[in-house]
Amino acid sequence: MNLQGILNLAHKRLFDEKGVDAKRLFADWELVSYADDAEKEIARELECLRDTDTIGYLTLAGSDGQINSVSVSTIVITSAAVPFASNLFTTAANLAANINAYTSEPNYRAVARGALVIIKAIPNTGFPAGGYSLTASTTTMTAAATDLPGLCRQVVSIGQRYLPLDSRILRITRFKPSAQARPITLTTREYMDDMFPIWETYANGTITYGIPEYESNELIISSPSDAVEMIEQSVIRLPLVDLSIATLEAPPEIAAKYHDAMVEWIMGKAYTKRDVLETFDPGRSAMHMNEFNRRMAEWKKQAIWASPGQQVNSIPPGLM
């Protein structure tokens, strides 16, 4: 369901269904803030947002006009102008379809999510040596571009030792220079100090190790590259954009099966509100947070049993 549907369900279960915000115990903006926290908590705990190819996104706004073109590092990735079509969601879907039907070099694909159009790099079609820079030309309406240089694709310069990491990254699961046949090993400073005491002084050469430092949002490569290379990163991340009162018609980025758990979190936080006597109920707050945590534990258990390693190593039925 979309964010408005989640809020409506929360209002109903909080016995706060009728009236405008001024007459409600809980304003929509309050519940949206709880919903945003809930989505991030679910993404963090379940590691359910996995990404391999996002380079940026466009945020559409307006009620008339058209997107004339979209470009990545001066390469046009649309075939023609895309006019506004009744609402932003439809317009975003039409723009994504246009990008997906067009072949550019390098090539890209797109996914529409509400009024967002998420741009993704297609592997093995080349890369811009100066990095990915997303732009859009529009008439009347707007398409604000957001680049994500440290998320899934990074262009490494000769001699570059430090790479930025996007703050949304929780964990990197695959790190592969495009020129190499296999992903390289991700490790720690402690391991490098123990095994290769002078690793920080290595001259330019072949990248063989990556040392992610998530707290400082950067990654160290060893050795620094002796050529311009493109790094492909597979990551587990937080949502690309925050939930907000301005995007009530858009769905959260996490899967629909988690939306009811978001309502449990919202209710758990709502009952801690101390503004008026009717809203503060520690017992109900604990009940809803316990239900949220119970669901999280169940989903984690399901994820373990669904993992390829568990399926390969589990005892076949009939032999237990």
C-alpha atoms as a printed R data frame, in Angstrom:
    type eleno elety resid chain resno       x       y       z
1   ATOM     1    CA   MET     A     1   0.000   0.000   0.000
2   ATOM     2    CA   ASN     A     2   1.064   3.625  -0.330
3   ATOM     3    CA   LEU     A     3   2.100   5.808   2.597
4   ATOM     4    CA   GLN     A     4  -1.375   7.328   2.892
5   ATOM     5    CA   GLY     A     5  -2.862   3.833   3.207
6   ATOM     6    CA   ILE     A     6  -0.414   3.001   5.992
7   ATOM     7    CA   LEU     A     7  -1.342   6.208   7.838
8   ATOM     8    CA   ASN     A     8  -5.064   5.527   7.410
9   ATOM     9    CA   LEU     A     9  -4.632   2.056   8.888
10  ATOM    10    CA   ALA     A    10  -2.633   3.453  11.805
11  ATOM    11    CA   HIS     A    11  -5.260   6.134  12.491
12  ATOM    12    CA   LYS     A    12  -7.982   3.489  12.444
13  ATOM    13    CA   ARG     A    13  -6.182   1.166  14.863
14  ATOM    14    CA   LEU     A    14  -5.385   4.118  17.124
15  ATOM    15    CA   PHE     A    15  -9.122   4.982  17.233
16  ATOM    16    CA   ASP     A    16  -8.138   8.287  15.645
17  ATOM    17    CA   GLU     A    17  -9.769   7.798  12.264
18  ATOM    18    CA   LYS     A    18 -12.067  10.825  11.939
19  ATOM    19    CA   GLY     A    19 -11.398  14.507  11.527
20  ATOM    20    CA   VAL     A    20  -8.648  16.680  10.113
21  ATOM    21    CA   ASP     A    21  -5.204  16.889  11.697
22  ATOM    22    CA   ALA     A    22  -6.282  19.779  13.956
23  ATOM    23    CA   LYS     A    23  -8.902  17.548  15.598
24  ATOM    24    CA   ARG     A    24  -6.902  14.333  15.729
25  ATOM    25    CA   LEU     A    25  -4.815  13.032  18.579
26  ATOM    26    CA   PHE     A    26  -2.059  12.254  16.051
27  ATOM    27    CA   ALA     A    27  -1.265  14.508  13.087
28  ATOM    28    CA   ASP     A    28  -0.232  12.909   9.821
29  ATOM    29    CA   TRP     A    29   3.203  14.511  10.022
30  ATOM    30    CA   GLU     A    30   3.797  12.773  13.358
31  ATOM    31    CA   LEU     A    31   2.830   9.375  12.010
32  ATOM    32    CA   VAL     A    32   4.916   9.958   8.866
33  ATOM    33    CA   SER     A    33   8.001  10.502  11.049
34  ATOM    34    CA   TYR     A    34   7.284   7.205  12.839
35  ATOM    35    CA   ALA     A    35   6.705   5.480   9.490
36  ATOM    36    CA   ASP     A    36  10.038   6.739   8.176
37  ATOM    37    CA   ASP     A    37  11.807   5.384  11.267
38  ATOM    38    CA   ALA     A    38   9.971   2.078  10.861
39  ATOM    39    CA   GLU     A    39  11.027   1.646   7.228
40  ATOM    40    CA   LYS     A    40  14.662   2.342   8.091
41  ATOM    41    CA   GLU     A    41  14.556  -0.058  11.048
42  ATOM    42    CA   ILE     A    42  13.093  -2.854   8.915
43  ATOM    43    CA   ALA     A    43  15.641  -2.240   6.141
44  ATOM    44    CA   ARG     A    44  18.478  -2.233   8.674
45  ATOM    45    CA   GLU     A    45  17.444  -5.301  10.651
46  ATOM    46    CA   LEU     A    46  16.268  -7.505   7.771
47  ATOM    47    CA   GLU     A    47  18.774  -6.238   5.169
48  ATOM    48    CA   CYS     A    48  15.928  -6.352   2.673
49  ATOM    49    CA   LEU     A    49  17.004  -3.538   0.330
50  ATOM    50    CA   ARG     A    50  19.691  -4.896  -1.969
51  ATOM    51    CA   ASP     A    51  21.102  -2.888  -4.845
52  ATOM    52    CA   THR     A    52  23.635  -3.574  -7.559
53  ATOM    53    CA   ASP     A    53  23.339  -0.849 -10.176
54  ATOM    54    CA   THR     A    54  21.667   2.416  -9.063
55  ATOM    55    CA   ILE     A    55  23.552   5.569 -10.083
56  ATOM    56    CA   GLY     A    56  20.976   8.254  -9.249
57  ATOM    57    CA   TYR     A    57  17.356   9.272  -9.429
58  ATOM    58    CA   LEU     A    58  15.047  11.994 -10.732
59  ATOM    59    CA   THR     A    59  12.296  13.535  -8.615
60  ATOM    60    CA   LEU     A    60   9.437  14.756 -10.810
61  ATOM    61    CA   ALA     A    61   7.266  17.735  -9.839
62  ATOM    62    CA   GLY     A    62   4.626  19.852 -11.549
63  ATOM    63    CA   SER     A    63   1.308  19.382 -13.307
64  ATOM    64    CA   ASP     A    64   2.059  20.309 -16.912
65  ATOM    65    CA   GLY     A    65   4.805  20.344 -19.527
66  ATOM    66    CA   GLN     A    66   7.272  17.593 -20.386
67  ATOM    67    CA   ILE     A    67  10.653  16.016 -19.786
68  ATOM    68    CA   ASN     A    68  12.581  16.955 -22.917
69  ATOM    69    CA   SER     A    69  15.477  14.568 -22.329
70  ATOM    70    CA   VAL     A    70  17.522  12.769 -19.681
71  ATOM    71    CA   SER     A    71  21.307  12.455 -19.858
72  ATOM    72    CA   VAL     A    72  24.024  10.664 -17.933
73  ATOM    73    CA   SER     A    73  27.402  12.394 -18.248
74  ATOM    74    CA   THR     A    74  26.247  14.138 -21.465
75  ATOM    75    CA   ILE     A    75  24.991  10.876 -23.054
76  ATOM    76    CA   VAL     A    76  21.258  11.167 -23.806
77  ATOM    77    CA   ILE     A    77  19.388   8.089 -22.545
78  ATOM    78    CA   THR     A    78  15.883   8.940 -23.794
79  ATOM    79    CA   SER     A    79  14.543   8.608 -27.342
80  ATOM    80    CA   ALA     A    80  12.076  11.525 -27.267
81  ATOM    81    CA   ALA     A    81  10.327  13.991 -24.992
82  ATOM    82    CA   VAL     A    82   7.956  12.522 -22.410
83  ATOM    83    CA   PRO     A    83   4.888  14.724 -21.778
84  ATOM    84    CA   PHE     A    84   3.121  15.094 -18.442
85  ATOM    85    CA   ALA     A    85   0.385  12.441 -18.384
86  ATOM    86    CA   SER     A    86  -2.461  13.143 -15.930
87  ATOM    87    CA   ASN     A    87  -0.318  12.685 -12.795
88  ATOM    88    CA   LEU     A    88   3.319  12.393 -11.726
89  ATOM    89    CA   PHE     A    89   3.186   8.633 -11.122
90  ATOM    90    CA   THR     A    90   2.049   7.928 -14.680
91  ATOM    91    CA   THR     A    91   4.564  10.402 -16.063
92  ATOM    92    CA   ALA     A    92   7.368   8.734 -14.104
93  ATOM    93    CA   ALA     A    93   6.305   5.303 -15.399
94  ATOM    94    CA   ASN     A    94   6.254   6.623 -18.975
95  ATOM    95    CA   LEU     A    95   9.722   8.143 -18.572
96  ATOM    96    CA   ALA     A    96  11.109   4.879 -17.185
97  ATOM    97    CA   ALA     A    97   9.559   2.964 -20.109
98  ATOM    98    CA   ASN     A    98  11.156   5.390 -22.565
99  ATOM    99    CA   ILE     A    99  14.603   4.925 -21.005
100 ATOM   100    CA   ASN     A   100  14.222   1.128 -20.935
101 ATOM   101    CA   ALA     A   101  13.227   1.006 -24.612
102 ATOM   102    CA   TYR     A   102  16.181   3.125 -25.723
103 ATOM   103    CA   THR     A   103  19.732   1.837 -26.181
104 ATOM   104    CA   SER     A   104  22.552   4.224 -25.404
105 ATOM   105    CA   GLU     A   105  26.284   3.670 -24.956
106 ATOM   106    CA   PRO     A   106  26.860   3.221 -22.048
107 ATOM   107    CA   ASN     A   107  23.363   1.816 -21.577
108 ATOM   108    CA   TYR     A   108  20.939   2.376 -18.721
109 ATOM   109    CA   ARG     A   109  17.600   1.216 -17.401
110 ATOM   110    CA   ALA     A   110  15.068   2.874 -15.116
111 ATOM   111    CA   VAL     A   111  12.534   1.987 -12.432
112 ATOM   112    CA   ALA     A   112   9.618   4.262 -11.488
113 ATOM   113    CA   ARG     A   113   8.635   4.446  -7.837
114 ATOM   114    CA   GLY     A   114   5.941   7.036  -7.242
115 ATOM   115    CA   ALA     A   115   7.273  10.338  -8.609
116 ATOM   116    CA   LEU     A   116  10.856   9.012  -8.553
117 ATOM   117    CA   VAL     A   117  12.611   7.604 -11.591
118 ATOM   118    CA   ILE     A   118  15.598   5.555 -10.431
119 ATOM   119    CA   ILE     A   119  18.392   5.278 -13.009
120 ATOM   120    CA   LYS     A   120  20.495   2.119 -13.138
121 ATOM   121    CA   ALA     A   121  23.651   1.268 -15.100
122 ATOM   122    CA   ILE     A   122  23.528  -1.850 -17.277
123 ATOM   123    CA   PRO     A   123  26.699  -3.950 -16.810
124 ATOM   124    CA   ASN     A   124  29.229  -4.501 -19.580
125 ATOM   125    CA   THR     A   125  28.077  -1.554 -21.701
126 ATOM   126    CA   GLY     A   126  30.895   0.848 -20.800
127 ATOM   127    CA   PHE     A   127  31.123   3.655 -18.273
128 ATOM   128    CA   PRO     A   128  31.824   7.411 -18.280
129 ATOM   129    CA   ALA     A   129  35.468   7.994 -17.391
130 ATOM   130    CA   GLY     A   130  34.598  11.124 -15.437
131 ATOM   131    CA   GLY     A   131  31.934   9.442 -13.323
132 ATOM   132    CA   TYR     A   132  28.148   9.369 -13.477
133 ATOM   133    CA   SER     A   133  26.344  12.722 -13.605
134 ATOM   134    CA   LEU     A   134  22.573  12.721 -14.100
135 ATOM   135    CA   THR     A   135  20.759  15.690 -15.700
136 ATOM   136    CA   ALA     A   136  17.303  16.322 -17.128
137 ATOM   137    CA   SER     A   137  15.985  18.990 -19.488
138 ATOM   138    CA   THR     A   138  12.338  19.938 -18.872
139 ATOM   139    CA   THR     A   139   9.657  22.368 -19.951
140 ATOM   140    CA   THR     A   140   7.338  23.770 -17.229
141 ATOM   141    CA   MET     A   141   7.553  20.708 -14.955
142 ATOM   142    CA   THR     A   142  10.778  19.864 -13.104
143 ATOM   143    CA   ALA     A   143  12.930  16.754 -12.738
144 ATOM   144    CA   ALA     A   144  15.473  17.285  -9.960
145 ATOM   145    CA   ALA     A   145  18.512  15.022 -10.393
146 ATOM   146    CA   THR     A   146  20.298  13.327  -7.489
147 ATOM   147    CA   ASP     A   147  23.604  11.555  -8.147
148 ATOM   148    CA   LEU     A   148  24.657   8.622  -5.956
149 ATOM   149    CA   PRO     A   149  28.411   8.360  -6.655
150 ATOM   150    CA   GLY     A   150  29.324   6.105  -3.724
151 ATOM   151    CA   LEU     A   151  26.445   3.644  -3.907
152 ATOM   152    CA   CYS     A   152  26.763   0.987  -6.645
153 ATOM   153    CA   ARG     A   153  29.103   2.435  -9.268
154 ATOM   154    CA   GLN     A   154  32.390   4.254  -8.737
155 ATOM   155    CA   VAL     A   155  34.910   5.424 -11.304
156 ATOM   156    CA   VAL     A   156  38.440   5.197  -9.872
157 ATOM   157    CA   SER     A   157  41.174   7.535 -11.072
158 ATOM   158    CA   ILE     A   158  44.804   6.515 -11.459
159 ATOM   159    CA   GLY     A   159  46.445   6.524  -8.034
160 ATOM   160    CA   GLN     A   160  43.194   7.042  -6.139
161 ATOM   161    CA   ARG     A   161  43.352   5.318  -2.758
162 ATOM   162    CA   TYR     A   162  40.158   6.444  -1.024
163 ATOM   163    CA   LEU     A   163  36.623   6.035  -2.392
164 ATOM   164    CA   PRO     A   164  33.498   7.654  -0.933
165 ATOM   165    CA   LEU     A   165  30.717   5.395   0.317
166 ATOM   166    CA   ASP     A   166  27.120   6.516   0.265
167 ATOM   167    CA   SER     A   167  25.819   6.962   3.814
168 ATOM   168    CA   ARG     A   168  22.839   4.704   3.025
169 ATOM   169    CA   ILE     A   169  25.094   1.661   2.654
170 ATOM   170    CA   LEU     A   170  24.805  -0.818   5.498
171 ATOM   171    CA   ARG     A   171  27.100  -3.420   4.011
172 ATOM   172    CA   ILE     A   172  28.919  -4.134   0.745
173 ATOM   173    CA   THR     A   173  28.366  -7.716  -0.432
174 ATOM   174    CA   ARG     A   174  30.321  -7.619  -3.700
175 ATOM   175    CA   PHE     A   175  33.158  -5.354  -4.850
176 ATOM   176    CA   LYS     A   176  34.421  -5.866  -8.399
177 ATOM   177    CA   PRO     A   177  36.624  -3.740 -10.650
178 ATOM   178    CA   SER     A   178  35.019  -4.074 -14.082
179 ATOM   179    CA   ALA     A   179  38.344  -4.980 -15.710
180 ATOM   180    CA   GLN     A   180  38.851  -7.986 -13.430
181 ATOM   181    CA   ALA     A   181  37.241 -11.393 -13.913
182 ATOM   182    CA   ARG     A   182  36.266 -11.894 -10.269
183 ATOM   183    CA   PRO     A   183  35.219  -9.765  -7.302
184 ATOM   184    CA   ILE     A   184  38.016  -8.820  -4.925
185 ATOM   185    CA   THR     A   185  38.280  -9.477  -1.206
186 ATOM   186    CA   LEU     A   186  36.829  -7.037   1.309
187 ATOM   187    CA   THR     A   187  38.731  -7.011   4.570
188 ATOM   188    CA   THR     A   188  39.793  -4.828   7.514
189 ATOM   189    CA   ARG     A   189  42.712  -2.583   8.406
190 ATOM   190    CA   GLU     A   190  43.685  -5.084  11.108
191 ATOM   191    CA   TYR     A   191  43.994  -7.898   8.571
192 ATOM   192    CA   MET     A   192  46.023  -5.763   6.189
193 ATOM   193    CA   ASP     A   193  48.353  -4.611   8.980
194 ATOM   194    CA   ASP     A   194  48.892  -8.212  10.052
195 ATOM   195    CA   MET     A   195  49.405  -9.722   6.594
196 ATOM   196    CA   PHE     A   196  50.884  -6.803   4.635
197 ATOM   197    CA   PRO     A   197  52.534  -4.350   7.073
198 ATOM   198    CA   ILE     A   198  53.463  -1.815   4.385
199 ATOM   199    CA   TRP     A   199  50.207  -2.023   2.402
200 ATOM   200    CA   GLU     A   200  49.527   1.700   2.790
201 ATOM   201    CA   THR     A   201  52.716   2.512   0.851
202 ATOM   202    CA   TYR     A   202  52.054   0.253  -2.156
203 ATOM   203    CA   ALA     A   203  52.579   1.875  -5.538
204 ATOM   204    CA   ASN     A   204  49.884   1.986  -8.216
205 ATOM   205    CA   GLY     A   205  49.010  -1.434  -9.585
206 ATOM   206    CA   THR     A   206  46.167  -3.954  -9.600
207 ATOM   207    CA   ILE     A   207  43.396  -3.511  -7.030
208 ATOM   208    CA   THR     A   208  43.435  -6.625  -4.852
209 ATOM   209    CA   TYR     A   209  41.777  -5.598  -1.588
210 ATOM   210    CA   GLY     A   210  39.064  -3.237  -0.423
211 ATOM   211    CA   ILE     A   211  38.808  -1.986   3.146
212 ATOM   212    CA   PRO     A   212  35.360  -0.493   3.858
213 ATOM   213    CA   GLU     A   213  35.083   1.921   6.768
214 ATOM   214    CA   TYR     A   214  31.356   2.439   7.159
215 ATOM   215    CA   GLU     A   215  31.549   4.855  10.074
216 ATOM   216    CA   SER     A   216  33.507   7.364   8.004
217 ATOM   217    CA   ASN     A   217  31.698   6.536   4.738
218 ATOM   218    CA   GLU     A   218  34.780   5.643   2.750
219 ATOM   219    CA   LEU     A   219  36.589   2.635   1.331
220 ATOM   220    CA   ILE     A   220  40.344   2.201   0.951
221 ATOM   221    CA   ILE     A   221  41.667   0.258  -2.028
222 ATOM   222    CA   SER     A   222  44.958  -1.563  -2.179
223 ATOM   223    CA   SER     A   223  46.870  -1.207  -4.338
224 ATOM   224    CA   PRO     A   224  45.778   2.109  -5.860
225 ATOM   225    CA   SER     A   225  44.789   1.489  -9.473
226 ATOM   226    CA   ASP     A   226  47.254   2.127 -12.286
227 ATOM   227    CA   ALA     A   227  44.366   2.768 -14.721
228 ATOM   228    CA   VAL     A   228  40.961   4.440 -14.760
229 ATOM   229    CA   GLU     A   229  38.550   1.723 -13.635
230 ATOM   230    CA   MET     A   230  34.895   1.332 -12.850
231 ATOM   231    CA   ILE     A   231  34.001  -0.395  -9.578
232 ATOM   232    CA   GLU     A   232  30.773  -2.386  -9.373
233 ATOM   233    CA   GLN     A   233  29.390  -2.589  -5.830
234 ATOM   234    CA   SER     A   234  26.526  -4.759  -4.635
235 ATOM   235    CA   VAL     A   235  25.179  -3.315  -1.413
236 ATOM   236    CA   ILE     A   236  22.597  -3.682   1.302
237 ATOM   237    CA   ARG     A   237  21.260  -0.211   1.993
238 ATOM   238    CA   LEU     A   238  18.681   2.021   3.599
239 ATOM   239    CA   PRO     A   239  15.866   3.577   1.511
240 ATOM   240    CA   LEU     A   240  16.975   6.080  -1.106
241 ATOM   241    CA   VAL     A   241  14.585   8.804   0.085
242 ATOM   242    CA   ASP     A   242  12.897   9.619   3.367
243 ATOM   243    CA   LEU     A   243   9.145   9.181   3.692
244 ATOM   244    CA   SER     A   244   7.525  12.601   3.904
245 ATOM   245    CA   ILE     A   245   4.165  14.330   4.080
246 ATOM   246    CA   ALA     A   246   4.756  15.458   0.476
247 ATOM   247    CA   THR     A   247   4.851  11.875  -0.853
248 ATOM   248    CA   LEU     A   248   1.751  10.300   0.711
249 ATOM   249    CA   GLU     A   249   0.670   8.691  -2.566
250 ATOM   250    CA   ALA     A   250   3.985   6.875  -3.033
251 ATOM   251    CA   PRO     A   251   4.669   3.440  -1.520
252 ATOM   252    CA   PRO     A   252   7.593   2.814   0.842
253 ATOM   253    CA   GLU     A   253  10.591   1.215  -0.817
254 ATOM   254    CA   ILE     A   254  10.484  -1.914   1.344
255 ATOM   255    CA   ALA     A   255   8.212  -4.756   0.178
256 ATOM   256    CA   ALA     A   256   4.466  -4.643   0.839
257 ATOM   257    CA   LYS     A   257   4.654  -7.647   3.164
258 ATOM   258    CA   TYR     A   258   6.408  -5.428   5.728
259 ATOM   259    CA   HIS     A   259   3.852  -2.600   5.682
260 ATOM   260    CA   ASP     A   260   1.648  -3.984   8.438
261 ATOM   261    CA   ALA     A   261   4.718  -4.238  10.674
262 ATOM   262    CA   MET     A   262   5.302  -0.542   9.987
263 ATOM   263    CA   VAL     A   263   1.858   0.112  11.464
264 ATOM   264    CA   GLU     A   264   2.838  -1.813  14.618
265 ATOM   265    CA   TRP     A   265   5.950   0.383  14.972
266 ATOM   266    CA   ILE     A   266   3.906   3.549  14.344
267 ATOM   267    CA   MET     A   267   1.420   2.565  17.069
268 ATOM   268    CA   GLY     A   268   4.194   1.637  19.477
269 ATOM   269    CA   LYS     A   269   5.745   5.087  19.069
270 ATOM   270    CA   ALA     A   270   2.415   6.933  18.999
271 ATOM   271    CA   TYR     A   271   1.447   5.632  22.436
272 ATOM   272    CA   THR     A   272   4.580   7.252  23.911
273 ATOM   273    CA   LYS     A   273   3.268  10.726  23.061
274 ATOM   274    CA   ARG     A   274   2.783  12.750  26.260
275 ATOM   275    CA   ASP     A   275   0.925  15.783  24.879
276 ATOM   276    CA   VAL     A   276  -2.461  14.691  26.171
277 ATOM   277    CA   LEU     A   277  -3.604  12.012  28.578
278 ATOM   278    CA   GLU     A   278  -5.393   9.985  25.877
279 ATOM   279    CA   THR     A   279  -2.221   9.336  23.879
280 ATOM   280    CA   PHE     A   280   0.209   8.180  26.588
281 ATOM   281    CA   ASP     A   281  -0.133   4.451  27.214
282 ATOM   282    CA   PRO     A   282   3.126   2.618  28.003
283 ATOM   283    CA   GLY     A   283   1.351  -0.744  28.130
284 ATOM   284    CA   ARG     A   284  -0.068  -0.453  24.637
285 ATOM   285    CA   SER     A   285   3.221   0.950  23.364
286 ATOM   286    CA   ALA     A   286   5.089  -2.109  24.681
287 ATOM   287    CA   MET     A   287   2.469  -4.464  23.232
288 ATOM   288    CA   HIS     A   288   2.849  -3.053  19.712
289 ATOM   289    CA   MET     A   289   6.656  -2.880  19.883
290 ATOM   290    CA   ASN     A   290   6.732  -6.508  21.075
291 ATOM   291    CA   GLU     A   291   4.574  -7.507  18.108
292 ATOM   292    CA   PHE     A   292   6.895  -5.601  15.779
293 ATOM   293    CA   ASN     A   293   9.930  -7.383  17.242
294 ATOM   294    CA   ARG     A   294   8.161 -10.770  17.060
295 ATOM   295    CA   ARG     A   295   7.547 -10.299  13.338
296 ATOM   296    CA   MET     A   296  11.120  -9.206  12.780
297 ATOM   297    CA   ALA     A   297  12.433 -12.321  14.518
298 ATOM   298    CA   GLU     A   298  10.142 -14.526  12.425
299 ATOM   299    CA   TRP     A   299  11.259 -12.916   9.162
300 ATOM   300    CA   LYS     A   300  14.910 -13.302  10.156
301 ATOM   301    CA   LYS     A   301  14.293 -16.995  10.810
302 ATOM   302    CA   GLN     A   302  12.589 -17.369   7.431
303 ATOM   303    CA   ALA     A   303  15.496 -15.609   5.710
304 ATOM   304    CA   ILE     A   304  17.972 -18.069   7.247
305 ATOM   305    CA   TRP     A   305  16.013 -21.087   6.015
306 ATOM   306    CA   ALA     A   306  15.543 -19.544   2.584
307 ATOM   307    CA   SER     A   307  19.261 -18.820   2.133
308 ATOM   308    CA   PRO     A   308  21.065 -20.922  -0.528
309 ATOM   309    CA   GLY     A   309  23.633 -22.162   1.992
310 ATOM   310    CA   GLN     A   310  20.955 -23.452   4.331
311 ATOM   311    CA   GLN     A   311  19.135 -25.196   1.485
312 ATOM   312    CA   VAL     A   312  22.328 -26.856   0.248
313 ATOM   313    CA   ASN     A   313  23.495 -27.996   3.678
314 ATOM   314    CA   SER     A   314  20.141 -28.972   5.163
315 ATOM   315    CA   ILE     A   315  19.267 -32.638   5.688
316 ATOM   316    CA   PRO     A   316  16.994 -33.966   2.899
317 ATOM   317    CA   PRO     A   317  13.395 -34.746   3.923
318 ATOM   318    CA   GLY     A   318  13.047 -38.354   5.100
319 ATOM   319    CA   LEU     A   319  16.575 -38.525   6.572
320 ATOM   320    CA   MET     A   320  15.865 -36.452   9.670
